[in-house]
Amino acid sequence: MVVFGNLFDSFKPDAGGAFIFMYLLLFMLVWMLGIIIERFASIFVIANVNADRFMAEIRKMVQAGDFKKAINLCKSAGKRALPRVIMSALIEAERRELIDFRAVQNALDETTLEVMPELGKNMPILAMIGNVSTLLGLMGTIFGLILSFEAASAGGGGSGDELAKGISVAMLTTLAGLIVAIPAIMGYAFINVKINAIIEDIDEHSVKLVHLLTGGR
């Protein structure tokens, strides 16, 4: 608890210069949390769907020739990624008497290209926050060590308080940088795994749907 007490004290202007790095890292922390919350809401609530069960229903409707019902099922899923992509192919297939492979494939590709940037939104920024916060912590470490060396060299060794303050600045800014960086990197990795899983579902079921609609032609 003493460590966290010192961590909060380092936000004070008299904290030996550490407060500059601490406020920068606080900004990074708030930014990182905002992105992670937004991405979790988007990926795990809006974009997520049980792909196998959804496509099993679509397959039954397509085999029965009921494209309108299949399209309505996709619409009922809202902005979820896989239903949006599948719906584009179903709409293209419904309006043609003779289903054209290229037209269906182009519709799938176009919608997939629209969906993928939405899934990966802000992910590069999240990775950047993880890297930059580590570097900010390192800068604070170097700054604290400089303060310590200056205190040690002043007047034949300097005062113990100044030396201790420099070391404290070095350690606390390192700790703060890691507190921001570790959740950012873990959040990036965890969300990215889910994004890749959604993209794989889109690729797999798009190919299966084209095969189903065109009869393997």
C-alpha positions in Angstrom: 0.0 0.0 0.0 3.0 2.3 0.6 4.0 1.9 -3.0 0.6 3.0 -4.3 0.6 5.9 -1.8 3.9 7.0 -3.3 2.5 6.4 -6.8 -0.4 8.9 -6.1 2.0 11.4 -4.5 4.1 11.4 -7.6 1.2 13.4 -9.3 2.0 16.4 -7.1 4.1 19.2 -8.7 6.8 18.8 -6.0 7.5 15.2 -6.9 10.9 15.9 -8.3 9.7 16.2 -11.9 7.9 12.8 -12.0 4.5 14.4 -12.2 5.1 15.3 -15.9 5.6 11.6 -16.8 2.8 10.5 -14.5 0.2 12.8 -16.1 1.3 11.7 -19.6 0.9 8.1 -18.5 -2.5 8.9 -16.9 -3.6 10.3 -20.2 -2.5 7.1 -21.9 -4.3 5.0 -19.3 -7.6 6.8 -19.9 -7.2 6.6 -23.7 -6.4 2.9 -23.5 -9.4 2.1 -21.3 -11.7 4.0 -23.6 -10.5 2.1 -26.6 -10.7 -1.3 -24.8 -14.2 -0.7 -23.6 -15.4 0.5 -27.0 -13.7 -2.5 -28.8 -15.2 -5.0 -26.3 -18.7 -3.5 -26.8 -18.3 -3.6 -30.6 -16.5 -7.0 -31.0 -18.2 -9.0 -28.3 -21.7 -7.5 -28.5 -22.3 -6.0 -31.9 -20.1 -8.1 -34.1 -20.4 -11.4 -32.4 -22.7 -14.2 -33.6 -22.9 -18.0 -33.3 -21.7 -18.6 -36.8 -22.4 -22.3 -37.1 -26.0 -22.1 -35.8 -26.7 -19.0 -37.9 -25.4 -20.5 -41.1 -27.3 -23.7 -40.5 -30.5 -21.7 -40.5 -29.4 -19.8 -43.6 -28.5 -23.1 -45.4 -32.0 -24.5 -44.7 -33.7 -21.4 -46.1 -31.5 -21.2 -49.2 -32.0 -24.9 -50.0 -35.8 -24.3 -49.6 -35.5 -21.4 -52.0 -36.8 -18.9 -49.4 -34.3 -16.1 -50.0 -36.5 -13.4 -48.5 -36.7 -15.3 -45.2 -33.0 -15.7 -45.2 -32.4 -12.0 -45.8 -34.8 -11.1 -43.1 -32.9 -13.3 -40.7 -29.7 -11.5 -41.6 -31.4 -8.1 -41.1 -32.6 -9.2 -37.6 -29.0 -9.7 -36.6 -28.4 -5.9 -37.0 -24.9 -4.8 -37.6 -23.2 -8.1 -36.8 -20.4 -8.8 -39.2 -21.2 -12.3 -40.6 -24.9 -11.7 -41.2 -24.1 -8.4 -43.1 -21.7 -10.2 -45.4 -24.0 -13.1 -46.0 -27.0 -10.8 -46.6 -25.1 -9.0 -49.4 -24.7 -12.3 -51.3 -28.3 -13.4 -50.7 -29.6 -10.0 -52.0 -27.5 -10.4 -55.1 -28.7 -14.0 -55.6 -32.4 -13.2 -55.0 -32.6 -10.5 -57.7 -31.2 -12.8 -60.5 -33.0 -15.7 -62.1 -29.7 -17.3 -62.9 -27.3 -16.9 -60.0 -24.0 -15.5 -61.3 -20.9 -16.7 -59.4 -18.9 -13.5 -60.0 -21.7 -11.2 -58.9 -22.2 -13.1 -55.7 -18.5 -13.2 -55.0 -18.1 -9.5 -55.7 -21.0 -8.7 -53.3 -19.3 -10.8 -50.6 -15.9 -9.2 -51.2 -17.3 -5.7 -51.2 -19.1 -6.1 -47.9 -16.2 -7.9 -46.3 -14.0 -4.9 -47.2 -16.5 -2.6 -45.5 -16.7 -4.8 -42.4 -13.0 -5.5 -41.8 -11.9 -1.9 -41.0 -14.8 -1.6 -38.6 -13.6 -4.7 -36.7 -10.0 -3.4 -36.6 -10.9 0.2 -35.6 -8.5 1.8 -33.1 -6.5 -1.5 -32.7 -3.2 0.1 -34.0 -3.7 2.9 -31.5 -4.1 0.4 -28.7 -0.8 -1.3 -29.7 0.9 2.1 -29.9 -0.3 3.0 -26.4 1.3 -0.2 -25.1 4.6 0.6 -26.7 4.6 4.4 -26.0 3.7 4.0 -22.3 6.6 1.6 -21.8 8.9 4.2 -23.4 7.5 7.0 -21.2 8.1 4.8 -18.2 11.7 4.3 -19.4 12.1 8.1 -19.9 11.0 8.6 -16.4 13.5 6.1 -15.2 16.3 7.8 -17.0 15.1 11.2 -15.6 15.1 9.8 -12.1 18.6 8.4 -12.5 19.9 11.7 -13.7 18.4 13.4 -10.6 20.1 10.8 -8.5 23.5 11.2 -10.1 23.2 15.0 -9.8 22.4 14.7 -6.1 25.3 12.2 -5.6 27.8 14.5 -7.4 26.7 17.7 -5.6 28.8 18.7 -2.7 30.7 15.5 -2.3 27.8 13.1 -2.3 24.8 15.3 -1.9 21.9 14.8 0.5 20.3 11.4 1.1 16.8 12.9 0.5 17.7 14.2 -3.0 19.3 10.9 -3.9 16.3 8.9 -2.6 13.9 11.2 -4.5 15.7 10.6 -7.8 15.6 6.8 -7.3 11.9 7.1 -6.3 11.1 9.0 -9.5 12.9 6.3 -11.6 11.1 3.4 -10.0 7.6 5.0 -9.8 7.6 6.1 -13.5 8.8 2.6 -14.5 5.9 1.1 -12.5 3.4 3.5 -13.9 4.5 2.8 -17.5 4.1 -1.0 -16.9 0.7 -0.5 -15.3 -0.5 1.1 -18.5 1.5 -1.0 -21.0 0.6 -4.5 -19.7 -3.3 -4.1 -19.9 -2.9 -2.4 -23.3 -0.8 -5.2 -24.8 -3.0 -7.9 -23.2 -6.2 -6.2 -24.4 -4.8 -5.8 -27.9 -3.9 -9.5 -28.1 -7.2 -10.7 -26.6 -9.4 -8.5 -28.9 -7.3 -9.3 -31.9 -7.8 -13.0 -31.4 -11.5 -12.5 -31.5 -11.3 -10.3 -34.6 -9.3 -12.9 -36.4 -11.9 -15.6 -35.4 -14.7 -13.4 -36.8 -12.8 -12.9 -40.1 -12.1 -16.6 -40.3 -15.8 -17.3 -39.9 -16.6 -14.8 -42.6 -14.1 -16.4 -45.0 -15.2 -19.9 -44.3 -19.0 -19.4 -44.5 -18.7 -17.1 -47.5 -17.0 -19.8 -49.5 -19.6 -22.4 -48.3 -22.5 -20.0 -49.2 -21.1 -19.4 -52.7 -20.8 -23.1 -53.2 -24.3 -23.6 -52.0 -25.8 -20.9 -54.2 -24.0 -21.8 -57.4 -24.1 -25.6 -56.9 -20.3 -25.9 -57.0 -20.0 -24.2 -60.4 
